[in-house]
Amino acid sequence: NESMLDSCTNYECYKGIYSAINDGNMHEIGYSLHRQFGKESWCLYRGRWLYSFVDNHDVNRIATMLKEKKHLDPIYALLYTMPGIPGLYYGSEYGWEGDKKQGDEKLRVKFTPEDDNDLTRHIAKLSKFRTESDALAGGDYRQLELHNHNFAFMREYNGEQVVSMINAGEAYTFNV
């Protein structure tokens, strides 16, 4: 209840994010986000901010889960623009891999900072954009378009509008 818990982990969207992109079925994550954050009275978490993630210490790293490593960019774009509090598991910003079936030590490797790469720069841009945007930090959610490989939604707060368009198809491109 509201007086006892501020937030919890959003495992439904964790699964929905990588599965939707891997399977070319953005309907899966679109359904979950609408069910959780839509404007209708039956939506579960309107005005609440769940902890959102694409990997952590209990699950495979996202770079291991994806069929196409090029989809790391849209994965993180989705994570940083959807409702919730985005979490980044250490090392994932470098595209580190790790399979939970091989034990915790494969997920919890000793951290050695690496030189920035395209993925770290992409995540840094997303983080800066989210930090500077009231709409992304706490705005309402509204789904705009939903197709197998493409998904668009809007976040809005105090007149600021941000439209997030995720393209996980073959001709994928991304710009921040």
Buried (B, 14 or more C-beta within 10 A) or exposed (E): EEEEEEEEBBBBBBBBBBBBBBEBBBBBBBBBBBBBBBEEEEBEBBEBBBBBBBBBEEBBBBBBBBEEEEBBBBBBBBBBBBBBBBBBBEBBBBBBBBEBEEEEEBBEBEEEEEEEEEBBEBBEBBBEBBEEBBBBBEBBBBBEEBBEBBBBBBBBBEEEEBBBBBBBBEEBEBEE
